[in-house]
Amino acid sequence: MKFPAPARNLLIVLIVFLERILTRCMVSDSSNHEPPSSCTATRISPASSGIISNTKPADCSSLASLDLHGSISLPGTAITSEDFGGIYHHKPLAIVHPGSVEDIVKVVTMVNASPNLTLAAMGNGHSINGQAQALNGLVLDMKSLKGIEIFQGSPTEGPYVDACGGELWIDVLKATLRVGLAPRSWTDYLPLSVGGTLSNGGVSGQTFKFGPQISNVLNLHVVSGKGESMTCYPEKNQDLFYGALGGLGQFGIITKARIMLQRAPHMVRWIRTVYADFEEFRADQELLISLPEERTFDYVEGFVLTNNDDPISGWPSVLLSPSNSSFDFKLIPQTAGPMLYCLEVALHYDHDEDFVTLNKRIEGMLAPLRFIKGLHFSFDLSYFDFLNRVHAAEVAARSSGIWDAPHPWLNLFVPKSKISAFDAKVFREILKDGVGGPILVYPVTRNKWDSRMSAIIPGEDTFYLVALLRFSPPYPSGPPIQSILAQNEQILHYCTTAGIDMKLYLPHYKTESDWKRHFGRKWQQFLQRKSTYDPKAILAPGQRIFSRSTDSTAFTRLYSSS
């Protein structure tokens, strides 16, 4: 619930007063009485692995004194203590709905002046492991920070869109399509915030061609962890520009991004082909992403399916539309194993394209590929509908209830040299029964990523995104969450023991040594940026990389000694 500023300030003061009384009346036996969600109570969340946040009444009064354009919600709203993952549940002290960048500066400044508060920026709530949560801290609900401005280009400058950090990519797409333009690089699911994906990477089937979303940004507006409002370019404030892109929200809050645009096509030919042999599947994927632009598709992905008639993980998952009404399993070779592989590609075209020419071009592009003949499916749809293709699956998942169930997803970057071993052990053994949802696997190339950015990828020139997008009914209809998490840990343990230098995408670790191993040679640079832009470690506590500090020189000392 949101309150206007005068009522909000009075309400916060009243709640602080009441909570002081309640806290004094608490029975000392905490095993029988859970502390209320208050400013004075010290809480240890069961899911926080011992992370403690101690909030003072002064923090509440400081929040009440802020003169904001936006509004503040008090605890009682569940949305900011949960996320799409459904694994961690960290209740904040309050939720701030900023009405301007100035609001964010005020909140960051106030949090910095407090002895204990932390601050997490939340987009549309699709984190998996509590990354956008702040136990007893503040959550910035960035959805209230809206704004899209489009520059259609000139003879000397290409088109771009300025999008506020709280805007969703689906709305950016709708706005840019009205003038015949669109961003070049996407995620598979569009109701994600601009600031959220740029703080991580943003990958999809266009990544091999244009790089991740973070490689398509011209400039950023960022509020640092010290409350400094800065416009960052590759040439100006470049350290924060590159640090914030893929920086997991550790150095600043992205309030606006300038994103490259291109002319948007009208239509898409969406194609899926099926393979029984992983080596042929991966070789064809690698071939497609290596070809010159005019000889390859505009989108290349793939996924693993079980070799059976399971409607979620098996043969039916390949079909694209009602017109693709059947999957002839008799065409599958007798030598096929428990898993099959689906190559997914797409080609853009316009309304005035000659279909005979288009079909010949696609036939020529598919000719060298080694998929099972007869297991070839295609569907024509608008460019918007293709990019928004996951929406139909979301509607179905919401209606069945599995959208709101826990989603212990696992996203990895696996080096090309190890992907065959990964297939043999993980796909064909550990995951031979599927995961209740898509198992994505497709290659991208290192040369489309900028090494100056904070995002961490394997060292090889080509590596694979592997995404286990689990959609299981909640227990007891589905497997218990503990068993799924154990399976994820089994996969990670295998990678470690097999010497697979994989990197987690959307990383989540519990120890400093794990984070150091994740960042590798970039760890010192990451520390240096933290000490420069967020020296008290107030930002993104849900990532659990750093602990809140009252000493602004702590990271400087840590960096100097590391």
C-alpha positions as CSV (number, residue, x, y, z in Angstrom):
1,M,0.0,0.0,0.0
2,K,1.3,3.5,-0.9
3,F,0.8,6.7,1.1
4,P,1.2,10.4,0.2
5,A,4.1,12.1,1.9
6,P,2.3,13.8,4.9
7,A,0.4,10.7,5.9
8,R,3.4,8.5,5.3
9,N,5.6,10.6,7.6
10,L,3.0,10.5,10.4
11,L,2.4,6.8,9.9
12,I,6.1,6.0,10.1
13,V,6.5,8.0,13.4
14,L,3.5,6.2,14.8
15,I,4.7,2.8,13.9
16,V,8.2,3.5,15.4
17,F,6.5,4.5,18.6
18,L,4.3,1.4,18.7
19,E,7.2,-0.9,17.8
20,R,9.3,0.5,20.7
21,I,6.5,-0.5,23.1
22,L,6.0,-3.9,21.4
23,T,9.7,-4.6,21.6
24,R,9.9,-3.8,25.3
25,C,7.0,-6.2,25.8
26,M,8.6,-9.1,23.9
27,V,9.2,-12.3,26.0
28,S,12.9,-13.1,26.1
29,D,12.3,-16.7,25.1
30,S,12.8,-16.2,21.3
31,S,12.2,-19.9,20.7
32,N,8.5,-19.4,21.5
33,H,8.1,-15.8,20.2
34,E,9.3,-14.6,16.8
35,P,10.3,-10.9,16.9
36,P,7.9,-8.7,15.0
37,S,9.0,-7.0,11.9
38,S,10.2,-3.8,13.5
39,C,12.9,-1.2,13.4
40,T,14.4,-2.3,16.7
41,A,14.3,-6.0,16.5
42,T,17.4,-7.9,15.5
43,R,16.3,-10.7,13.1
44,I,18.1,-13.7,11.6
45,S,16.2,-14.9,8.6
46,P,16.1,-18.7,8.3
47,A,17.1,-18.4,4.7
48,S,19.8,-15.8,5.3
49,S,22.6,-18.2,6.4
50,G,23.3,-16.1,9.4
51,I,23.3,-12.7,7.8
52,I,22.1,-10.3,10.5
53,S,20.7,-6.8,10.0
54,N,20.2,-4.6,13.1
55,T,18.0,-1.6,12.4
56,K,17.6,1.4,14.7
57,P,14.6,3.7,15.3
58,A,16.7,6.6,14.0
59,D,16.8,4.8,10.6
60,C,13.0,5.0,10.5
61,S,12.8,8.6,11.5
62,S,15.4,9.5,8.9
63,L,13.3,7.8,6.2
64,A,10.2,9.6,7.4
65,S,12.0,13.0,7.1
66,L,12.8,12.5,3.4
67,D,10.9,14.8,1.1
68,L,10.3,12.5,-1.9
69,H,8.5,12.9,-5.2
70,G,7.6,9.2,-4.9
71,S,6.2,7.3,-2.0
72,I,7.0,4.7,0.7
73,S,5.4,1.4,1.5
74,L,5.8,-0.2,4.9
75,P,6.3,-3.9,5.6
76,G,3.3,-6.0,4.9
77,T,3.8,-6.1,1.2
78,A,5.1,-9.6,0.4
79,I,6.4,-8.8,-3.1
80,T,9.7,-7.3,-2.0
81,S,10.5,-10.2,0.4
82,E,10.1,-12.7,-2.3
83,D,11.3,-13.1,-5.9
84,F,10.7,-15.4,-8.9
85,G,13.1,-18.0,-7.4
86,G,10.9,-18.4,-4.3
87,I,13.8,-19.7,-2.3
88,Y,14.8,-16.7,-0.2
89,H,12.4,-14.6,1.8
90,H,14.1,-11.5,3.3
91,K,11.7,-8.9,4.6
92,P,12.8,-5.2,4.2
93,L,12.2,-2.4,6.6
94,A,10.4,-0.4,3.9
95,I,9.9,-0.1,0.1
96,V,10.7,3.2,-1.6
97,H,8.9,3.9,-4.9
98,P,11.1,6.7,-6.3
99,G,9.4,9.4,-8.4
100,S,12.7,10.8,-9.7
101,V,16.4,10.3,-9.8
102,E,16.6,12.9,-7.0
103,D,14.6,10.6,-4.8
104,I,17.2,7.9,-5.3
105,V,20.0,10.2,-4.5
106,K,18.2,11.2,-1.2
107,V,17.6,7.6,-0.2
108,V,21.2,6.5,-1.0
109,T,22.5,9.5,1.0
110,M,20.3,8.7,4.0
111,V,21.3,5.0,3.9
112,N,24.9,6.0,3.8
113,A,24.5,8.2,6.9
114,S,22.8,5.3,8.8
115,P,24.9,2.8,10.8
116,N,23.3,-0.3,9.5
117,L,20.9,0.1,6.6
118,T,21.4,-1.4,3.2
119,L,19.6,-0.8,-0.1
120,A,18.5,-3.1,-2.9
121,A,17.1,-2.0,-6.3
122,M,14.4,-4.2,-7.5
123,G,13.0,-4.3,-11.1
124,N,10.2,-6.7,-11.8
125,G,11.1,-9.2,-9.2
126,H,12.6,-12.0,-11.4
127,S,15.7,-12.7,-9.4
128,I,16.3,-16.3,-8.5
129,N,18.3,-16.3,-5.3
130,G,17.2,-13.2,-3.4
131,Q,19.6,-10.9,-5.2
132,A,17.2,-7.9,-5.1
133,Q,16.2,-8.4,-1.4
134,A,17.4,-6.4,1.6
135,L,16.8,-8.0,5.0
136,N,15.7,-5.2,7.3
137,G,17.0,-2.7,4.8
138,L,15.3,-0.7,2.1
139,V,14.1,-1.9,-1.3
140,L,13.9,0.6,-4.2
141,D,11.0,-0.5,-6.4
142,M,12.3,0.7,-9.7
143,K,9.1,0.1,-11.6
144,S,8.0,3.6,-10.5
145,L,10.9,5.2,-12.4
146,K,9.5,5.3,-16.0
147,G,10.4,7.1,-19.2
148,I,11.2,6.2,-22.8
149,E,12.6,8.7,-25.3
150,I,13.5,7.7,-28.9
151,F,16.1,9.3,-31.2
152,Q,15.4,8.0,-34.8
153,G,18.9,8.7,-36.1
154,S,20.6,11.3,-38.3
155,P,23.2,11.2,-41.1
156,T,25.9,11.3,-38.5
157,E,24.4,9.3,-35.6
158,G,22.5,6.0,-35.4
159,P,19.2,5.6,-33.7
160,Y,18.9,4.9,-30.0
161,V,16.4,4.8,-27.1
162,D,16.8,6.4,-23.7
163,A,15.0,4.1,-21.2
164,C,14.7,4.6,-17.5
165,G,16.0,1.7,-15.3
166,G,12.6,0.7,-14.2
167,E,11.2,0.3,-17.7
168,L,10.4,-3.2,-18.8
169,W,11.9,-4.5,-22.1
170,I,8.4,-5.4,-23.4
171,D,7.5,-1.7,-23.1
172,V,10.7,-0.6,-24.7
173,L,9.9,-2.9,-27.6
174,K,6.4,-1.6,-28.0
175,A,7.5,2.0,-28.0
176,T,10.4,1.6,-30.5
177,L,8.3,-0.5,-32.9
178,R,5.9,2.4,-33.2
179,V,8.6,4.2,-35.2
180,G,9.9,1.0,-37.0
181,L,12.9,0.5,-34.7
182,A,14.0,-2.0,-32.1
183,P,17.0,-2.8,-29.9
184,R,19.4,-5.4,-31.4
185,S,19.9,-7.7,-28.4
186,W,17.3,-9.3,-26.2
187,T,16.5,-11.7,-23.4
188,D,14.0,-14.6,-24.0
189,Y,11.6,-13.2,-21.5
190,L,10.7,-9.5,-22.0
191,P,8.9,-8.4,-18.7
192,L,12.3,-7.7,-17.2
193,S,13.6,-4.3,-16.2
194,V,16.2,-2.4,-18.2
195,G,18.4,-1.8,-15.1
196,G,18.1,-5.4,-14.0
197,T,19.3,-7.1,-17.1
198,L,22.1,-4.5,-17.7
199,S,23.3,-5.2,-14.2
200,N,23.8,-8.9,-15.2
201,G,24.3,-9.3,-18.9
202,G,21.1,-10.0,-21.0
203,V,21.5,-12.9,-23.3
204,S,19.4,-14.6,-26.0
205,G,19.6,-16.0,-29.5
206,Q,20.9,-12.7,-30.9
207,T,24.0,-12.6,-28.6
208,F,26.2,-14.4,-31.1
209,K,25.6,-11.6,-33.5
210,F,25.3,-8.4,-31.4
211,G,26.6,-9.5,-28.1
212,P,24.7,-9.4,-24.8
213,Q,22.5,-6.4,-24.0
214,I,25.3,-4.9,-22.0
215,S,27.3,-4.7,-25.3
216,N,24.6,-2.5,-26.9
217,V,24.7,0.4,-24.4
218,L,25.9,3.9,-25.4
219,N,25.8,5.5,-22.0
220,L,24.3,5.1,-18.6
221,H,23.0,7.3,-15.8
222,V,24.0,5.9,-12.5
223,V,23.5,6.8,-8.8
224,S,26.6,5.5,-7.1
225,G,26.7,3.9,-3.6
226,K,27.9,7.3,-2.3
227,G,24.9,9.1,-3.7
228,E,26.7,10.7,-6.7
229,S,24.5,11.1,-9.8
230,M,26.6,10.5,-12.8
231,T,26.3,10.1,-16.5
232,C,28.7,7.5,-17.8
233,Y,30.1,6.9,-21.3
234,P,32.9,4.8,-22.7
235,E,34.9,8.0,-22.8
236,K,33.7,9.8,-19.6
237,N,33.3,8.2,-16.2
238,Q,34.3,5.1,-18.1
239,D,35.3,3.1,-15.0
240,L,31.7,3.3,-13.6
241,F,30.2,2.8,-17.1
242,Y,32.0,-0.5,-17.5
243,G,31.7,-1.4,-13.8
244,A,27.9,-1.0,-13.7
245,L,27.4,-3.1,-16.8
246,G,27.2,-6.7,-15.5
247,G,28.2,-5.3,-12.1
248,L,25.4,-7.1,-10.1
249,G,24.3,-3.7,-8.7
250,Q,27.4,-3.4,-6.6
251,F,28.6,0.0,-7.7
252,G,25.5,2.0,-8.4
253,I,21.8,2.0,-9.4
254,I,21.2,2.3,-13.1
255,T,18.5,4.9,-13.5
256,K,18.7,5.3,-17.3
257,A,20.4,3.7,-20.3
258,R,20.9,4.7,-23.9
259,I,20.5,1.6,-26.0
260,M,21.4,1.2,-29.7
261,L,18.5,0.6,-32.1
262,Q,18.2,-0.9,-35.6
263,R,15.4,-1.0,-38.1
264,A,12.8,-3.6,-37.0
265,P,11.8,-6.3,-39.4
266,H,8.1,-7.1,-40.0
267,M,8.1,-10.9,-39.8
268,V,10.1,-13.9,-38.6
269,R,10.4,-17.4,-39.9
270,W,10.8,-19.5,-36.7
271,I,12.4,-22.9,-37.2
272,R,13.2,-26.0,-35.1
273,T,15.0,-29.1,-36.1
274,V,15.8,-32.2,-34.1
275,Y,19.1,-34.1,-33.6
276,A,19.8,-37.5,-32.0
277,D,23.6,-36.9,-31.9
278,F,25.0,-34.1,-29.6
279,E,28.2,-33.7,-31.6
280,E,26.3,-33.0,-34.8
281,F,24.0,-30.7,-33.0
282,R,26.8,-28.6,-31.4
283,A,28.8,-28.6,-34.6
284,D,25.9,-27.2,-36.6
285,Q,25.3,-24.5,-33.9
286,E,28.9,-23.5,-34.0
287,L,28.8,-23.4,-37.8
288,L,25.9,-21.1,-37.9
289,I,27.4,-18.6,-35.4
290,S,30.6,-18.5,-37.4
291,L,29.2,-17.7,-40.8
292,P,29.1,-14.2,-42.3
293,E,26.0,-12.2,-41.3
294,E,24.3,-12.5,-44.8
295,R,24.7,-16.3,-44.8
296,T,23.3,-17.1,-41.3
297,F,20.2,-16.7,-39.3
298,D,19.3,-13.7,-37.1
299,Y,18.8,-15.9,-34.0
300,V,20.4,-19.2,-32.9
301,E,19.5,-21.1,-29.8
302,G,18.9,-24.7,-28.9
303,F,17.5,-27.0,-26.1
304,V,17.7,-30.5,-24.8
305,L,14.6,-32.7,-24.7
306,T,13.8,-36.1,-23.3
307,N,13.4,-38.9,-25.9
308,N,9.8,-39.7,-24.9
309,D,6.3,-38.2,-25.2
310,D,6.4,-36.2,-22.0
311,P,4.4,-33.0,-22.8
312,I,6.8,-30.7,-21.0
313,S,10.2,-32.1,-21.6
314,G,9.7,-34.5,-24.5
315,W,8.8,-34.6,-28.1
316,P,5.7,-32.3,-27.8
317,S,8.0,-29.5,-26.6
318,V,9.4,-29.1,-30.1
319,L,6.1,-28.2,-31.8
320,L,5.7,-24.5,-32.6
321,S,2.0,-24.2,-33.4
322,P,-1.2,-26.1,-33.9
323,S,-0.2,-26.5,-37.6
324,N,2.9,-28.5,-36.3
325,S,0.4,-31.0,-35.0
326,S,2.5,-34.1,-34.8
327,F,6.0,-35.4,-34.0
328,D,6.8,-38.6,-35.9
329,F,8.9,-40.4,-33.3
330,K,9.4,-43.2,-35.7
331,L,12.0,-41.1,-37.5
332,I,14.3,-41.1,-34.5
333,P,17.2,-43.5,-35.0
334,Q,17.3,-46.6,-33.0
335,T,20.7,-45.6,-31.7
336,A,19.4,-42.5,-30.0
337,G,19.9,-42.1,-26.3
338,P,17.7,-40.8,-23.5
339,M,18.1,-37.2,-24.8
340,L,17.5,-35.4,-28.1
341,Y,18.6,-32.0,-29.1
342,C,16.6,-29.2,-30.8
343,L,18.2,-26.5,-32.9
344,E,16.1,-23.3,-32.8
345,V,16.8,-20.6,-35.4
346,A,14.9,-17.6,-36.8
347,L,15.2,-15.4,-39.9
348,H,13.8,-11.9,-40.2
349,Y,12.0,-10.7,-43.3
350,D,9.5,-8.0,-44.4
351,H,6.0,-8.0,-45.7
352,D,7.1,-7.3,-49.3
353,E,9.6,-10.3,-49.3
354,D,9.1,-12.7,-52.2
355,F,8.2,-16.0,-50.5
356,V,9.8,-18.1,-53.2
357,T,13.1,-16.3,-52.8
358,L,12.7,-16.5,-49.0
359,N,12.1,-20.2,-49.0
360,K,15.0,-20.9,-51.3
361,R,17.3,-18.9,-49.1
362,I,16.2,-20.8,-46.0
363,E,16.5,-24.1,-47.7
364,G,20.1,-23.2,-48.7
365,M,20.9,-22.2,-45.1
366,L,19.5,-25.5,-43.7
367,A,21.0,-27.7,-46.4
368,P,24.4,-28.4,-44.7
369,L,22.9,-29.1,-41.3
370,R,22.7,-32.7,-40.1
371,F,19.3,-32.8,-38.3
372,I,17.0,-35.8,-38.6
373,K,15.2,-35.4,-41.9
374,G,11.5,-35.1,-41.4
375,L,11.8,-33.5,-37.9
376,H,11.8,-30.0,-39.2
377,F,9.2,-27.5,-38.0
378,S,8.6,-23.9,-39.0
379,F,6.1,-21.1,-38.2
380,D,5.8,-17.5,-39.5
381,L,4.8,-14.8,-37.1
382,S,5.3,-11.1,-36.5
383,Y,8.6,-9.8,-35.1
384,F,6.8,-8.6,-31.9
385,D,5.1,-12.0,-31.4
386,F,8.4,-13.8,-31.9
387,L,10.3,-11.7,-29.3
388,N,7.4,-12.1,-26.9
389,R,7.0,-15.8,-27.6
390,V,7.4,-16.8,-23.9
391,H,4.3,-14.9,-23.0
392,A,2.0,-17.8,-24.0
393,A,4.0,-20.1,-21.8
394,E,3.7,-17.6,-18.9
395,V,-0.1,-17.5,-19.3
396,A,-0.2,-21.3,-19.1
397,A,2.1,-21.5,-16.2
398,R,0.1,-18.8,-14.2
399,S,-3.1,-20.7,-14.9
400,S,-1.7,-24.0,-13.6
401,G,0.0,-22.4,-10.6
402,I,3.6,-23.3,-11.4
403,W,4.5,-19.7,-12.2
404,D,4.2,-18.9,-8.5
405,A,6.0,-22.1,-7.3
406,P,9.7,-22.0,-6.5
407,H,12.1,-21.8,-9.5
408,P,15.5,-23.1,-8.5
409,W,17.0,-22.3,-11.9
410,L,20.7,-22.8,-12.7
411,N,22.4,-20.8,-15.5
412,L,26.0,-21.6,-16.5
413,F,28.5,-20.6,-19.1
414,V,30.4,-23.7,-20.1
415,P,33.6,-23.6,-22.2
416,K,33.3,-25.1,-25.7
417,S,36.1,-27.6,-25.0
418,K,34.1,-29.1,-22.1
419,I,30.5,-29.1,-23.5
420,S,30.7,-32.6,-24.8
421,A,31.7,-34.0,-21.4
422,F,29.0,-31.8,-19.8
423,D,26.5,-33.4,-22.2
424,A,27.5,-36.9,-21.3
425,K,27.4,-36.5,-17.6
426,V,24.8,-33.8,-17.0
427,F,22.3,-33.9,-19.8
428,R,22.4,-37.7,-20.4
429,E,22.9,-38.9,-16.9
430,I,22.0,-36.4,-14.1
431,L,19.1,-34.8,-16.1
432,K,18.0,-37.8,-18.1
433,D,14.4,-37.3,-16.8
434,G,14.3,-33.6,-17.7
435,V,13.8,-30.7,-15.3
436,G,10.1,-29.9,-15.8
437,G,10.9,-27.1,-18.2
438,P,13.4,-26.0,-20.9
439,I,17.0,-27.0,-20.8
440,L,18.6,-24.3,-23.0
441,V,22.0,-24.9,-24.6
442,Y,23.6,-22.6,-27.3
443,P,27.0,-21.1,-28.1
444,V,28.1,-17.5,-28.0
445,T,31.5,-15.9,-28.8
446,R,33.8,-14.1,-26.5
447,N,34.6,-11.3,-29.0
448,K,31.1,-9.9,-28.6
449,W,31.7,-9.2,-24.9
450,D,33.8,-6.3,-23.6
451,S,36.4,-7.5,-21.1
452,R,36.3,-4.1,-19.4
453,M,32.8,-4.8,-18.1
454,S,32.1,-6.5,-14.8
455,A,30.4,-9.6,-16.4
456,I,32.4,-12.8,-16.0
457,I,32.6,-15.3,-18.8
458,P,34.9,-18.3,-19.5
459,G,38.3,-17.7,-21.1
460,E,37.7,-19.6,-24.3
461,D,36.7,-17.9,-27.6
462,T,33.4,-19.9,-27.7
463,F,31.3,-21.0,-24.8
464,Y,27.8,-22.2,-24.2
465,L,24.9,-20.9,-22.2
466,V,23.3,-23.7,-20.3
467,A,20.1,-22.8,-18.6
468,L,18.0,-25.2,-16.5
469,L,14.6,-23.4,-16.4
470,R,12.8,-25.6,-13.9
471,F,9.0,-25.3,-13.8
472,S,7.7,-27.9,-11.3
473,P,4.5,-27.9,-9.2
474,P,5.1,-27.1,-5.5
475,Y,5.7,-30.1,-3.2
476,P,4.0,-32.6,-2.8
477,S,2.7,-32.4,-6.4
478,G,6.3,-31.8,-7.5
479,P,9.7,-32.7,-6.1
480,P,10.8,-31.1,-2.8
481,I,12.8,-28.0,-3.3
482,Q,15.7,-29.5,-1.3
483,S,16.1,-32.3,-3.9
484,I,16.2,-29.9,-6.8
485,L,18.8,-27.7,-5.1
486,A,20.8,-30.8,-4.3
487,Q,20.7,-31.7,-8.0
488,N,22.0,-28.3,-8.9
489,E,24.8,-28.7,-6.4
490,Q,25.6,-32.1,-7.9
491,I,26.0,-30.5,-11.3
492,L,28.3,-27.8,-9.9
493,H,30.3,-30.4,-8.0
494,Y,30.8,-32.4,-11.2
495,C,32.1,-29.2,-13.0
496,T,34.6,-28.6,-10.2
497,T,35.9,-32.2,-10.0
498,A,36.0,-32.6,-13.8
499,G,38.0,-29.4,-14.2
500,I,35.3,-27.5,-16.1
501,D,36.0,-23.8,-15.7
502,M,32.4,-22.8,-16.0
503,K,31.0,-19.5,-14.8
504,L,27.6,-19.0,-13.2
505,Y,25.4,-16.5,-15.1
506,L,23.2,-14.7,-12.5
507,P,25.8,-15.9,-10.0
508,H,24.9,-16.8,-6.4
509,Y,27.6,-17.8,-3.9
510,K,27.8,-18.0,-0.1
511,T,31.5,-17.5,0.7
512,E,34.1,-15.0,-0.2
513,S,36.4,-17.7,-1.6
514,D,33.7,-18.7,-4.0
515,W,33.2,-15.1,-5.2
516,K,37.0,-14.8,-5.6
517,R,37.1,-17.9,-7.7
518,H,34.2,-16.7,-9.8
519,F,35.8,-13.3,-10.5
520,G,39.3,-14.8,-10.9
521,R,41.8,-12.2,-12.1
522,K,39.0,-9.5,-12.0
523,W,38.5,-9.8,-8.3
524,Q,40.9,-7.0,-7.4
525,Q,39.3,-4.7,-10.0
526,F,35.9,-5.5,-8.5
527,L,37.2,-4.7,-5.0
528,Q,38.7,-1.4,-6.3
529,R,35.4,-0.4,-7.9
530,K,33.5,-1.3,-4.7
531,S,35.9,0.9,-2.6
532,T,35.5,3.7,-5.1
533,Y,31.7,3.8,-5.7
534,D,30.2,2.0,-2.6
535,P,32.8,2.0,0.1
536,K,30.2,1.2,2.9
537,A,28.8,-1.7,0.9
538,I,25.2,-0.4,1.2
539,L,24.1,-1.6,-2.3
540,A,22.7,-5.0,-3.3
541,P,23.1,-6.9,0.0
542,G,21.1,-9.8,-1.5
543,Q,24.1,-10.7,-3.7
544,R,26.0,-11.6,-0.5
545,I,29.3,-10.5,-1.8
546,F,30.2,-7.9,0.8
547,S,29.0,-7.1,4.3
548,R,27.7,-3.7,5.3
549,S,30.5,-1.5,6.8
550,T,30.4,1.7,8.8
551,D,33.9,2.5,7.8
552,S,34.3,4.0,4.3
553,T,38.0,3.1,4.2
554,A,37.4,-0.6,4.8
555,F,37.4,-1.6,1.2
556,T,40.5,0.6,0.5
557,R,42.4,-1.4,3.1
558,L,41.0,-4.7,1.8
559,Y,42.0,-3.9,-1.7
560,S,45.5,-2.8,-0.6
561,S,46.1,-6.0,1.3
562,S,44.7,-8.4,-1.4
